[in-house]
Every structure is written in structure tokens, then in C-alpha cells.
Amino acid sequence: MLKIVITGPESSGKTTLANQLAMHFNTIPVPEFARHYIEGLSKSYEYDDLEKIAKLQIEIENQHSLMSPPIIICDTDLITIKIWSAVKYDRCSEWIQETIKTRNYDHYFLCEPDLPWEFDEQREHPEGRDELFQLYKKELEDLGKSFSVINGIGEKRLEAAIKVIEKKYPEVQFRE
């Protein structure tokens, strides 16, 4: 089973790309659980919520894996939560940091923030997306993860991601 993660700063097209790739490869994307979790709170989220979100994100991903599709497209992973925690709270739980080291993914797509900013109540950093992008890039490099930077408007992003997957993993049969 091939596991792909879409990551990057806010409003950089991650969810759109995850959904498009899932449709192209005839699979169901693993959604970003943080959105659902935060929407369900009757108060603002806090530092301790991030570890809960991380554990539930893994649970959802594991449930998708049980279906044994040839490819899993994850709309996020714990690296996003680590960076979010570090930026907002200047710290990150040890559990999240250690779990990142044990989670295995085949490839990451790091979305460049070259798309126009779109307001969303959960988004917190309309400025500084380029700095956040650099944090993601450094984290992926430091962890030795296989990744590709994805940029461009519209279908260009999707086409670039499909090309990377098909070139890097030609042995995987994605469609029925």
C-alpha cells in the first residue's frame, strides 16, 4: 500500500489536491481531523487539544488502511500538528515528536503557498505563509522524508503530483 501525505502551510491547496488525487487514483482521501475536532469545540482549542487531534488523526488513517487500498492520500499528518504547535505554543508534545519518527509514508507533497489566501475561521497565518513553508521544508529534510514541492495554479498542481506518483511508483496498479 502506497501512502502519500499532502502537507504545507495554510491555504496552500492541500485539501483540494488530496481530494483530486484521491479521485484520480480511485481511493478515499484521509481527511484532516483537526477541522472537525475544532468545529465541535464549544471553546477555543488549547495546547492539550493538539495531542488529542494527533491521536485521532492516526486512528482515522489506520481505519482507511484497513480497507487495503493500493494508495492512501492523507490530507495531513503529525508534522503539520508539530509545526502548528511550535508556532502557536512554542512547544510540542513529546508524544507527537516521537510518533512522527515511527510513522512511515512513501512520499510527501509539500504545497507551496503560491495560491491566493482564502479566509477560513480556523486559519491563523495570512502573513508568513512563506516562512511556514520553509519550516515544513526544513522538517521534511531533517527527517529524511521523500518529498516533492508542488506549486502552480489549477490543474498544474494535480498534473505535477500525478506525474511524480506514476514515475516514482510505476509498479503500483492504481486503477481497476
Number of C-alpha atoms within 10 A of each C-alpha: 12 16 17 24 22 26 30 29 26 24 22 23 26 25 19 16 23 27 20 20 24 18 12 13 19 16 18 17 22 25 19 20 20 19 11 11 15 16 13 9 9 7 8 8 12 11 15 11 13 21 19 13 20 22 16 16 21 17 13 15 23 12 11 18 16 8 9 11 16 16 22 26 26 27 21 24 24 22 20 18 22 22 20 19 20 14 13 12 11 9 13 20 15 11 11 19 14 10 15 16 11 8 10 11 16 15 19 24 21 22 26 25 23 15 14 11 16 11 11 10 6 11 12 11 12 14 9 12 19 14 12 20 21 15 16 21 21 12 16 16 12 9 11 9 15 12 19 16 16 26 20 15 11 12 11 11 20 20 13 15 23 15 12 16 16 13 10 12 13 10 8 13 11 16 10 5
